[in-house]
Amino acid sequence: MNDQDIIEQLRQDVAGQCACQKIRKASRTITRRYDDALKPFGLTGNQFTMLTIISLADKVTLSRLAEIIGMERTTLIRNLKPLERAGLVTIATEESRRAKHATISSQGLNTLAETLPVWRKTQASLKADLGDKTWQVVHQGLDAIS
């Protein structure tokens, strides 16, 4: 197979059809929209998600939180540090000293209450861009692979 054949194979098989590339591109685009919307509050979309999960889980271990989010534990800890410094979450060691857990503070809950309307607006905008049927299909597909 010569160089042109390889390029043609790549064009036909990968460019425009690679699920990994398409999902990553969509993820970056969607993340940017949430980040832009939440920036005035000093949060990213990822931080909003972490705060939400922590508030719903009530004293979740960092390992479990990383599992729920689908993030490496070390990356999670790095992402939680700004939230802890801002007083939005507390990270503490269990009495057994074996596991750290995260809890949301009153300030963190207030921040979620303040940002929830912005999140809802961003969510509604994305849903409107896709349409109801596509929105449901996308969610079903993402749930199936994750």
C-alpha positions in Angstrom: 0.0 0.0 0.0 1.5 3.3 -1.0 1.2 6.7 0.8 -1.8 7.8 -1.2 -3.7 4.6 -0.5 -3.0 5.0 3.2 -4.2 8.6 3.1 -7.3 7.6 1.2 -8.0 4.8 3.7 -7.7 7.3 6.6 -10.0 9.7 4.8 -12.6 7.0 4.3 -12.4 5.1 7.6 -11.3 7.6 10.2 -11.9 11.2 9.2 -15.5 12.1 9.9 -16.3 8.6 11.4 -14.0 8.3 14.4 -16.2 8.1 17.5 -13.4 9.1 19.7 -12.6 12.2 17.8 -16.2 13.3 17.4 -17.0 12.7 21.1 -13.9 14.6 22.3 -14.7 17.5 20.0 -18.3 17.6 21.2 -17.1 17.3 24.8 -14.8 20.3 24.4 -17.5 22.3 22.7 -20.1 21.5 25.4 -17.6 22.0 28.2 -16.7 25.4 26.8 -20.4 26.5 26.9 -20.8 25.5 30.5 -17.5 27.0 31.5 -18.4 30.3 29.8 -21.8 30.4 31.5 -20.4 29.6 34.9 -17.2 31.8 34.7 -18.9 34.9 36.3 -19.4 32.7 39.4 -15.8 31.5 39.5 -16.7 28.0 38.5 -16.2 25.6 35.6 -18.7 23.1 34.4 -16.6 20.4 35.9 -16.6 22.1 39.3 -20.3 22.6 39.1 -20.7 18.8 38.5 -18.4 18.0 41.4 -20.3 20.3 43.8 -23.6 18.8 42.7 -22.5 15.2 43.2 -20.9 16.0 46.5 -24.1 17.7 47.7 -26.2 14.8 46.6 -23.9 12.1 48.0 -23.5 13.6 51.5 -20.0 12.8 52.7 -18.7 10.8 49.7 -15.2 9.3 49.6 -12.8 10.8 47.1 -12.4 7.3 45.5 -16.1 7.0 45.1 -16.5 10.5 43.8 -13.7 9.8 41.2 -15.6 6.7 40.1 -18.9 8.5 39.8 -17.4 11.3 37.7 -15.2 9.0 35.7 -12.0 10.8 36.6 -8.6 9.6 38.0 -8.4 10.1 41.7 -5.3 12.3 41.4 -7.0 14.5 38.8 -10.1 14.8 41.0 -8.0 15.9 44.0 -6.3 18.5 41.9 -9.7 19.8 40.7 -11.2 19.8 44.2 -8.4 22.0 45.7 -9.7 25.3 44.3 -13.2 24.4 45.6 -11.7 23.7 49.0 -9.7 26.9 49.0 -12.9 28.8 48.1 -14.7 27.3 51.1 -17.2 25.4 48.9 -16.2 21.9 50.0 -14.4 20.3 52.9 -12.0 17.4 52.5 -11.4 15.5 55.6 -9.9 12.1 56.6 -12.2 9.5 58.1 -11.6 8.5 61.7 -10.1 5.2 60.4 -7.5 7.4 58.6 -8.0 5.2 55.5 -10.2 7.3 53.3 -10.7 11.0 52.6 -14.2 12.3 52.0 -15.7 15.4 50.6 -18.6 17.3 52.0 -20.3 20.5 50.7 -20.3 23.6 52.8 -23.1 26.0 53.3 -21.3 28.4 51.0 -21.0 25.6 48.4 -24.8 25.0 48.6 -25.4 28.7 48.2 -23.1 28.7 45.2 -25.1 25.8 43.7 -28.4 27.6 44.3 -27.0 30.8 42.6 -25.6 28.9 39.6 -28.4 26.4 39.1 -30.5 28.9 36.9 -27.4 29.5 34.7 -26.8 25.7 34.4 -30.5 25.2 33.5 -30.3 27.9 30.8 -27.2 26.4 29.3 -28.7 22.9 29.4 -31.9 24.2 27.7 -29.8 25.9 25.1 -28.0 22.7 24.2 -31.3 20.8 24.2 -32.8 23.3 21.9 -29.8 23.1 19.5 -30.2 19.3 19.3 -34.0 19.0 19.5 -35.9 16.8 21.9 -35.6 13.5 20.0 -31.9 13.9 19.3 -31.3 15.0 22.9 -32.9 11.7 24.2 -31.0 9.6 21.7 -27.7 11.2 22.6 -28.4 10.6 26.4 -29.3 7.0 25.8 -26.2 6.4 23.7 -23.9 8.1 26.2 -25.5 6.1 29.0 -25.0 2.9 27.1 -21.3 3.4 26.5 -20.5 4.9 30.0 
